[in-house]
Amino acid sequence: MTPAYRLAELGDIPALETLIPLSARKLQVGFYTEAQIEGAIGTVFGVDSQLIRDGTYFVAVDEGRIVGCGGWSKRKTLYGGDRARTAPDPLRDPATEPAMIRAFFIHPDFARRGIGRKIMELSETAALAAGFRQIDIVATLAGAPLYATFAYATVERFDIPLPNGAIMPVVRMRKTAAPSD
């Protein structure tokens, strides 16, 4: 069956809290160590309810269950879930700052079926419609190849310190939209 795509709702949070660790534990293997993955779950890999409240987070639903999620943000936060937030999350200025692609997770049984690609398309379209002309991503090593197929270029590589003492290497990527006529 082909999944249906819709904006996430606050009532989806319990399903997302199940999906995100499952996705990370299966699809990040080979890119990160077990310690890195476990250290990232809940902080780097976690539900950001602000995205849901902003109406910028999508879910893919197959036979009534959420099998994928991801979205974009008009907020300053680069990555992470609610448990990692320690301060207010102000809005970005679309005229001078990029939107952020955020929090993509796919159920392992549905990986490599185009769900991430479809959510990317929905996210980019919405960010551009909101007036952003540049979009950034703090990509995991597992996600960077997908984003490269969307013409995102590597801007920098850096490490995220995790609560368990592990360090998670990530890639900041950027895409600039063609000026609209």
Summary of the structure (lengths in Angstrom):
residues: 181
radius of gyration: 15.3
end to end distance: 38.6
largest distance: 49.2
contacts: 565
relative contact order: 0.18
helix: 32%
strand: 32%
